Amino acid sequence: MPEASALRNAIARVSLALVLSLLVAPTLALADTTAGIPGATLESVLSVVRRLSPDLASRALDTEAAQARTMMAASLPDPQIQVMSDDADRTTGPRLNRMIYSFQQDIPLWGRRSLRRDAAQAEVGQMQALARNADVELAERVKIAFARYYAAYQAVHRTEDLHKAMHGVADVARARYAQGRGEQAQVFRAEVDTTRVAMDIVRLEAELKTAQGQLNALLLRPANAPLAMPERLRPLPDVRALDVTRLLDRARQDNPALAADTATLSGAVANRKLADKTWYPDVTLGVGAIDRPGWGPRGYQAWVGVKIPLQWGLHEGEIRQAAAQAGAAQARIDAREQQIHGDLAEAVAGYEGSRRTADLIRKQMLPQTEALVRSGAAGYAVDKVDLESVLRSEHDLSDVRLQLLAAEFDSQRELAAIERLIGGDL
């Protein structure tokens, strides 16, 4: 019968579509029609973000300002020049004027200039470390945003493949029902599943737009600006290479937040030593020239001034303040190391779990589910498998692929956190 032949052809086409969806979905076409637009790779996004980031620009200016303060700390204070008109010391006779021209300079003693320079240089180190910390934190945000964008993009397109396959199944179910070889409930079930997948696509497209908006925000672009199709995720290091003890040693050396705390401690130690010197006075040296126009010879003056440290409360308070700041800086370093240790242990454990989950899905669950779909498609083509089993296996395959994307995203997120903690890429 012609109708039966047409139905068999339709079933064969749907079976072929189901099998092809196994091959097409995991390897989406990577033809990029948005050349020159960021988004294809993480490197392309990071280079633009680092170049445009206002936070990094402000940190660079803060460092430049701190470097300028080292020049100020090593300099003497400005001298003072004084011009004075005075009467000669006499009790009778006409007024005799004399002019006194003086110059005086405050001279810091007891190594104060070198200590101020040390404190200023420690501030430069702190600003540089904070700039590096801003860079690694920004890199972490970009890495996570790009991984989210990649996962959302793949989820939408893989679910669209499922939607196409579901349309074909619904067409076959309607054809079978028209020939009296199927039940109307099967048609309704196929149509309901097709609509449910369409709703999933709408939800996933909203998540994709959110991911695009987050990535565009980091790129200082409008939320709806076009992005290139994401080509690939970063390769992941082997789980066995992530030893917490080794990573902690690297964090002690390269973590910029810890380096900033260490520089703060160096500055606090210099300030504490400087406060101890407040009991030792600086001196002021001065010289002057006396001009007695028309009535006497020229003369000269010289003097030494010393500040007497009589304000006990002032000096004791400065010393106690500096000592407390140094102690607080050391305590912050200890707390930072403890926090880094805990965060590293958590991030490594999370990475190991997500990486092993992704490996299990990729190496075992995904091939098993794909085999089930192929078997169901072949059986459905010869009426040995019912529609319910075909639909269920196709949904299971889609769920497994989405679970794989979620595990891959978790691995990328935990890796970004580890790299932030150790201060650089693995």
C-alpha positions as CSV (number, residue, x, y, z in Angstrom):
1,M,0.0,0.0,0.0
2,P,1.3,3.5,-0.8
3,E,0.3,4.8,2.6
4,A,2.2,2.1,4.4
5,S,5.2,2.7,2.3
6,A,5.1,6.4,3.0
7,L,4.8,5.7,6.7
8,R,7.9,3.4,6.7
9,N,9.8,6.1,4.9
10,A,8.8,8.6,7.5
11,I,9.9,6.3,10.3
12,A,13.2,5.7,8.6
13,R,13.8,9.4,8.2
14,V,13.1,10.0,11.9
15,S,15.3,7.1,12.9
16,L,18.1,8.6,10.8
17,A,17.5,12.0,12.4
18,L,17.7,10.5,15.9
19,V,21.0,8.8,15.1
20,L,22.4,11.9,13.4
21,S,21.6,14.0,16.4
22,L,24.1,11.8,18.3
23,L,26.8,12.9,15.9
24,V,25.9,16.5,15.3
25,A,25.1,17.8,18.8
26,P,28.5,17.2,20.5
27,T,30.4,18.8,17.6
28,L,28.6,21.9,16.6
29,A,29.8,23.7,13.5
30,L,32.4,26.2,14.4
31,A,32.1,28.5,11.5
32,D,32.4,32.0,12.9
33,T,30.7,34.8,11.0
34,T,31.7,37.4,13.6
35,A,35.3,37.9,12.8
36,G,36.9,40.6,14.8
37,I,34.3,40.3,17.6
38,P,35.5,39.0,21.0
39,G,34.0,35.9,22.5
40,A,35.5,33.0,20.4
41,T,38.2,32.2,23.0
42,L,39.0,33.1,26.5
43,E,42.3,34.7,25.4
44,S,40.5,37.0,23.0
45,V,38.2,38.2,25.8
46,L,40.9,38.6,28.4
47,S,43.1,40.7,26.2
48,V,40.3,43.2,25.6
49,V,39.2,43.3,29.2
50,R,42.7,43.9,30.5
51,R,43.2,46.7,28.0
52,L,39.9,48.5,28.8
53,S,39.4,47.8,32.5
54,P,39.0,51.1,34.5
55,D,39.9,49.2,37.7
56,L,43.3,48.2,36.4
57,A,43.8,51.7,35.1
58,S,43.0,53.2,38.5
59,R,45.4,50.7,40.2
60,A,48.2,51.7,37.8
61,L,47.7,55.4,38.7
62,D,47.6,54.5,42.4
63,T,51.0,52.8,42.0
64,E,52.3,55.9,40.1
65,A,51.2,58.1,43.0
66,A,52.9,55.9,45.5
67,Q,56.1,56.0,43.5
68,A,56.0,59.8,43.5
69,R,55.6,59.7,47.3
70,T,59.0,57.9,47.6
71,M,60.6,61.0,46.1
72,M,58.8,63.1,48.6
73,A,59.9,60.9,51.5
74,A,63.6,61.1,50.5
75,S,63.6,64.9,50.2
76,L,64.3,67.5,52.8
77,P,61.5,69.8,53.8
78,D,61.5,73.2,52.0
79,P,63.8,75.8,53.5
80,Q,62.6,79.1,54.8
81,I,64.0,82.4,53.7
82,Q,63.2,85.4,55.9
83,V,63.7,89.2,55.2
84,M,63.3,91.5,58.2
85,S,63.6,95.2,58.7
86,D,64.8,96.2,62.2
87,D,66.0,99.2,64.2
88,A,69.5,99.3,65.6
89,D,69.8,98.9,69.3
90,R,70.2,102.5,70.5
91,T,68.3,104.8,73.0
92,T,68.9,108.2,71.5
93,G,69.4,109.8,68.1
94,P,67.8,109.3,64.8
95,R,66.3,105.9,63.7
96,L,68.9,103.6,62.2
97,N,67.5,100.8,60.1
98,R,69.2,97.5,59.5
99,M,68.1,94.6,57.1
100,I,68.4,91.0,58.2
101,Y,68.4,88.3,55.5
102,S,68.1,84.8,56.9
103,F,67.9,81.2,55.7
104,Q,67.0,78.2,57.8
105,Q,66.6,74.5,57.0
106,D,65.0,71.7,59.1
107,I,67.3,68.6,59.1
108,P,65.8,65.2,60.0
109,L,68.3,63.2,62.0
110,W,68.5,59.6,63.5
111,G,67.8,57.9,60.1
112,R,64.3,59.4,59.8
113,R,64.6,60.1,56.1
114,S,65.6,56.5,55.3
115,L,62.8,55.1,57.4
116,R,60.3,57.4,55.6
117,R,61.7,56.2,52.4
118,D,61.3,52.6,53.5
119,A,57.7,53.2,54.5
120,A,57.0,54.9,51.1
121,Q,58.7,52.0,49.2
122,A,56.6,49.5,51.2
123,E,53.5,51.5,50.0
124,V,54.7,51.2,46.4
125,G,55.0,47.4,46.9
126,Q,51.5,47.4,48.4
127,M,50.0,49.3,45.5
128,Q,51.7,47.0,43.0
129,A,50.4,43.9,44.8
130,L,46.9,45.4,44.9
131,A,47.1,46.1,41.1
132,R,48.1,42.4,40.5
133,N,45.3,41.3,42.8
134,A,42.8,43.3,40.8
135,D,44.2,41.7,37.7
136,V,43.9,38.1,39.0
137,E,40.4,38.8,40.4
138,L,39.3,40.3,37.0
139,A,40.8,37.3,35.2
140,E,38.8,35.0,37.5
141,R,35.6,36.8,36.7
142,V,36.3,36.7,32.9
143,K,37.2,33.0,33.1
144,I,33.9,32.1,34.8
145,A,31.9,34.4,32.6
146,F,33.4,32.9,29.4
147,A,32.8,29.3,30.7
148,R,29.2,30.2,31.5
149,Y,28.7,31.7,28.0
150,Y,30.2,28.6,26.4
151,A,28.0,26.2,28.5
152,A,24.9,28.3,27.8
153,Y,25.6,28.5,24.1
154,Q,26.2,24.7,23.8
155,A,23.1,23.9,25.9
156,V,20.8,26.0,23.6
157,H,22.1,24.4,20.4
158,R,22.1,20.9,21.7
159,T,18.5,21.3,23.0
160,E,17.5,22.7,19.5
161,D,18.8,19.4,18.0
162,L,16.6,17.5,20.4
163,H,13.6,19.7,19.4
164,K,14.1,18.9,15.7
165,A,14.2,15.2,16.5
166,M,11.1,15.5,18.6
167,H,9.3,17.2,15.7
168,G,10.2,14.3,13.5
169,V,8.9,11.8,16.1
170,A,5.6,13.7,16.4
171,D,5.2,13.7,12.6
172,V,5.7,9.9,12.6
173,A,3.3,9.4,15.5
174,R,0.6,11.4,13.6
175,A,1.2,9.4,10.4
176,R,1.0,6.1,12.3
177,Y,-2.3,7.2,13.9
178,A,-3.7,8.2,10.6
179,Q,-2.9,4.7,9.3
180,G,-4.5,3.1,12.3
181,R,-1.2,1.7,13.5
182,G,-0.9,3.9,16.5
183,E,-2.9,5.5,19.3
184,Q,-4.0,9.1,19.6
185,A,-2.4,9.3,23.1
186,Q,1.0,8.7,21.5
187,V,0.4,11.7,19.2
188,F,-0.5,13.8,22.2
189,R,2.5,12.6,24.1
190,A,4.9,13.4,21.3
191,E,3.4,16.9,20.8
192,V,3.6,17.5,24.6
193,D,7.2,16.5,24.7
194,T,8.0,18.7,21.7
195,T,6.4,21.7,23.4
196,R,8.2,20.9,26.7
197,V,11.5,20.9,24.8
198,A,10.6,24.2,23.2
199,M,10.0,25.7,26.7
200,D,13.4,24.4,27.7
201,I,14.9,26.2,24.7
202,V,13.2,29.5,25.8
203,R,14.7,29.0,29.3
204,L,18.1,28.2,28.0
205,E,18.1,31.1,25.6
206,A,17.3,33.4,28.6
207,E,20.3,32.0,30.4
208,L,22.4,32.5,27.3
209,K,21.4,36.2,27.1
210,T,22.3,36.5,30.8
211,A,25.7,35.0,30.2
212,Q,26.3,37.2,27.2
213,G,25.3,40.3,29.2
214,Q,27.8,39.4,32.0
215,L,30.6,38.9,29.5
216,N,29.7,42.1,27.6
217,A,29.7,44.0,30.9
218,L,33.3,42.9,31.5
219,L,34.1,44.0,28.0
220,L,32.5,47.5,28.7
221,R,30.0,46.8,25.9
222,P,26.2,47.0,25.8
223,A,24.5,43.9,27.2
224,N,23.0,42.9,23.9
225,A,26.2,43.5,21.8
226,P,27.1,40.6,19.5
227,L,29.7,38.1,20.6
228,A,31.6,35.6,18.6
229,M,30.5,32.0,18.9
230,P,32.6,30.3,21.7
231,E,34.9,27.7,20.1
232,R,36.4,25.9,23.1
233,L,37.0,25.9,26.8
234,R,40.5,26.0,28.3
235,P,42.2,22.6,28.7
236,L,42.1,21.4,32.3
237,P,45.1,20.2,34.2
238,D,45.2,16.6,35.5
239,V,43.7,16.1,38.9
240,R,46.9,14.5,40.2
241,A,48.8,17.7,39.5
242,L,46.7,19.7,42.1
243,D,48.4,19.1,45.4
244,V,47.2,21.4,48.1
245,T,50.5,21.6,49.8
246,R,52.4,22.6,46.6
247,L,49.7,25.0,45.7
248,L,49.8,26.6,49.1
249,D,53.6,27.1,48.8
250,R,53.0,28.8,45.4
251,A,50.3,31.0,47.0
252,R,52.7,32.1,49.7
253,Q,55.0,33.4,47.0
254,D,52.7,34.7,44.3
255,N,49.3,35.5,45.9
256,P,49.0,39.3,45.4
257,A,46.6,39.9,48.3
258,L,49.1,38.2,50.6
259,A,51.9,40.2,49.0
260,A,50.0,43.4,49.7
261,D,49.6,42.4,53.4
262,T,53.3,41.7,53.6
263,A,54.1,45.1,52.1
264,T,51.7,46.7,54.6
265,L,53.6,44.9,57.4
266,S,56.9,46.3,56.1
267,G,55.5,49.8,56.0
268,A,54.1,49.4,59.5
269,V,57.5,48.1,60.9
270,A,59.2,51.2,59.3
271,N,56.6,53.5,60.8
272,R,57.0,51.9,64.2
273,K,60.8,52.5,64.1
274,L,60.0,56.0,62.9
275,A,57.7,56.5,65.9
276,D,60.5,55.3,68.3
277,K,62.6,58.2,66.9
278,T,60.1,60.9,68.0
279,W,62.0,61.1,71.4
280,Y,65.1,62.2,69.5
281,P,64.7,65.7,68.2
282,D,65.4,67.1,64.7
283,V,67.5,70.2,64.4
284,T,67.0,73.5,62.5
285,L,70.1,75.2,61.1
286,G,70.0,78.9,60.1
287,V,72.2,81.6,58.9
288,G,71.6,85.3,58.3
289,A,73.3,88.4,56.9
290,I,72.9,91.8,58.5
291,D,73.0,94.9,56.3
292,R,73.5,98.4,58.0
293,P,73.2,100.7,55.1
294,G,75.3,103.9,55.5
295,W,76.0,103.6,59.2
296,G,77.9,100.4,60.0
297,P,79.6,97.3,58.8
298,R,77.8,94.2,57.7
299,G,77.3,91.4,60.1
300,Y,76.3,87.7,60.2
301,Q,74.2,85.4,62.2
302,A,74.0,81.6,62.7
303,W,71.9,79.5,64.9
304,V,70.8,76.0,65.8
305,G,67.2,75.1,66.8
306,V,66.0,71.9,68.5
307,K,62.5,70.8,69.3
308,I,62.2,69.5,72.9
309,P,59.9,66.4,73.1
310,L,57.9,67.5,76.1
311,Q,54.5,66.2,74.9
312,W,54.7,62.8,76.5
313,G,51.1,61.8,75.5
314,L,51.8,62.7,71.9
315,H,54.9,60.6,71.5
316,E,53.6,57.7,73.6
317,G,50.4,57.7,71.5
318,E,52.4,57.6,68.2
319,I,54.5,54.7,69.4
320,R,51.6,52.7,70.6
321,Q,49.6,53.4,67.4
322,A,52.5,52.3,65.2
323,A,53.1,49.1,67.3
324,A,49.4,48.2,67.1
325,Q,49.3,48.8,63.3
326,A,52.4,46.5,62.9
327,G,50.7,43.8,65.0
328,A,47.5,44.1,63.1
329,A,49.4,43.8,59.8
330,Q,51.0,40.6,61.0
331,A,47.7,39.2,62.2
332,R,46.2,39.9,58.8
333,I,49.0,38.0,57.1
334,D,48.3,35.0,59.4
335,A,44.6,35.2,58.7
336,R,45.1,35.5,55.0
337,E,47.3,32.4,54.9
338,Q,44.7,30.5,56.8
339,Q,41.9,31.7,54.5
340,I,44.0,30.8,51.4
341,H,44.7,27.3,52.8
342,G,41.0,26.7,53.4
343,D,39.9,28.1,50.1
344,L,42.5,26.1,48.2
345,A,41.4,22.9,49.9
346,E,37.8,23.6,49.0
347,A,38.5,24.6,45.4
348,V,40.7,21.6,44.8
349,A,38.1,19.2,46.2
350,G,35.4,20.9,44.1
351,Y,37.6,20.6,41.0
352,E,38.4,17.0,41.6
353,G,34.7,16.2,42.1
354,S,33.5,18.0,39.0
355,R,36.4,16.7,36.8
356,R,35.7,13.1,37.8
357,T,32.0,13.6,37.2
358,A,32.7,15.0,33.8
359,D,35.0,12.1,33.0
360,L,32.4,9.5,34.1
361,I,29.7,11.2,32.0
362,R,32.0,11.5,28.9
363,K,33.5,8.1,29.1
364,Q,30.6,5.9,30.4
365,M,27.2,7.5,30.7
366,L,27.2,9.4,27.4
367,P,28.3,6.4,25.3
368,Q,25.8,4.2,27.1
369,T,22.9,6.7,26.5
370,E,23.9,7.2,22.9
371,A,23.9,3.4,22.4
372,L,20.4,3.3,23.9
373,V,19.2,6.0,21.5
374,R,20.6,4.2,18.5
375,S,19.0,0.9,19.6
376,G,15.7,2.6,20.2
377,A,15.8,4.4,16.8
378,A,16.5,1.1,15.0
379,G,13.8,-0.7,16.9
380,Y,11.2,2.0,16.3
381,A,11.9,1.8,12.6
382,V,10.7,-1.8,12.6
383,D,8.0,-1.5,15.2
384,K,9.9,-3.3,17.9
385,V,10.2,-0.3,20.3
386,D,7.4,1.8,21.3
387,L,7.3,5.6,21.1
388,E,7.5,6.0,24.8
389,S,10.9,4.4,25.0
390,V,12.2,6.5,22.1
391,L,11.1,9.7,23.7
392,R,12.5,8.7,27.1
393,S,15.9,7.7,25.7
394,E,16.1,11.0,23.7
395,H,15.3,13.0,26.8
396,D,17.9,11.1,28.8
397,L,20.5,11.8,26.2
398,S,19.8,15.5,26.3
399,D,19.9,15.5,30.1
400,V,23.2,13.7,30.1
401,R,24.7,16.3,27.7
402,L,23.5,19.1,29.9
403,Q,24.9,17.4,33.0
404,L,28.2,17.2,31.1
405,L,28.1,20.9,30.3
406,A,27.3,21.7,34.0
407,A,30.3,19.5,35.2
408,E,32.6,21.1,32.7
409,F,31.5,24.6,33.8
410,D,32.1,23.7,37.5
411,S,35.6,22.5,36.6
412,Q,36.4,25.7,34.9
413,R,35.0,27.8,37.8
414,E,37.0,25.9,40.4
415,L,40.1,26.1,38.3
416,A,39.6,29.9,38.0
417,A,39.3,30.1,41.8
418,I,42.5,28.0,42.3
419,E,44.4,30.3,39.9
420,R,43.3,33.4,41.7
421,L,44.5,32.0,45.0
422,I,47.9,31.0,43.7
423,G,48.3,34.3,41.8
424,G,48.5,33.0,38.2
425,D,47.7,30.4,35.7
426,L,48.5,26.7,36.3
